[in-house]
């Protein structure tokens, strides 16, 4: 191994005094070497036979010094990375991995190459949370360390439920690592493919920084949810044998548009029992109109069957309902009974109530006429008697 002081020059400037103009009168430059306190090899799985140098010495700017270590290879074939620890007096210590090939078929050390496999749901409904599982594989031969994964999106309707930045354990060549992420959407996220950006930063064994970007495409698909708002008939009261219109208002409370909406009622009546509506957007409703010829009286238990399509496919739903039909002739009977009751009341008032009120059982006009005749006969009788006495 070769240690190199990569600085091309390093010097200390000294002055004997300062002129009136503020400049140095005389300057002396002295090269500053790197003072190495110790050099050690930390083998890990590699056995280190000789690998320790204490009070190593100084290395001037641009100079190099060879350092030799004796190691014992492990029994298992593969690539190993023992680290050289260099302690510098008054400077930053160095930790540097050295690749050791033990009977590996890889003649050339390949740089780390991170390959991502992504697992996520086939569809995500607006407002739902969803998981993403990342399988990260180092397809290279050299270890990737200090791996930092960050996520970002271009819309506030889609985001991470956890931290946007996570740290991943180092990956040796050929190793895999599984990372689980959790994301959330709101009901206003745009339907279609939404993108999540992944940024991966890591370092090579020598400290070289690498950056890599990946994209997760999330299939957002709206889901329609249909129900009914109201049920009305025209006329309001349905009579037996009388045609009527049945109107059922259907609403969409979901997050996706309902298309090809159609409704069918299974009432045992002739007429139009199927209604085609078309599209119903989220938070809207539309009427399904049925024109029926009427039927016999009674209560009908029936079903409304609605079929529609959305981004998730074709759906069929049903709702049980009830319809009351007034029996035939029932309205005429009510009118006839009312007329009879009125006539009976008039007759009772005329032939029962008034005679009782008059006291003698006679009708008011009969009683009046009787009084008049009585007065007339009384007057005539009085006159005749007077004539007889004279």
C-alpha angles and dihedrals in degrees: 000000000000124000113204130187097220094196109106091204139000124177144167116226119215127186132201093206148323125265124225089259089058097250126125112262094205130010130196122193122202124187115241115215126203108254109217113203097183144347120206136173116220105199108186102183089002113087111231113212098172117008113129129098117176123192088010097178139227132318117199125219111293093006127127134204127194118229122193128204130186115219139174117225118231121244094248118080120234145081119310131187115206113181130234113216115203116188113201122198109241092353142084115292118235129225112188127174119218118206114231117192113208107191091313120161089224103098091177122049106235119213117244113282114187115208120193128208115190129205121188138141118291090235135015122203116218109263094029131114120229138186128234120199117200122199107199118195128185102220092181130082100238126077121259114210139177090037113185121185120198131182131203139168135201095228135055090220090073125048148137120281090208134039117317092224127049134173121232127205116254117278122217120206111293094011125130131213128190120214123186119206131183125209134183135206134195128223091261098059111126115258113243135050111341118191130224114196119218121200118193121191122182142151135238119232090265092054097260109151121229131188128200133178131207134176130219113203112208116200105220111193126178121234120211119214115194130196136149128264103191144350120216137170131206113241094035093227112050114213127197114269092010121118115239142173121240115203122190117182113213121199133197113220095168134096099250135062116262111222133190091020114184132168132202130190121202097210111148092239135106122247135062106339096165128069128189113207106171117203130009116187122211114286092015135105137205136192126252108205124202122184109202132182096222132245143216121310122276143076117301122204107201142159132238111211117197124192125189144148132230137165090293097053139262122336138187125198133173137205126196115227141172134224127193117209118190110233118255115268092012092113092049090050090054091052093047092050089049092052092048090050091052093049092047090051093052092049093047091050093048102042104027113023100043096046090052090050093052091055102221096066093248124124116255095255092044090054091049094051091049091056092050093051092047092054093048094050092047092055094051093050093053093055094052094054093054092056092051093054093053 
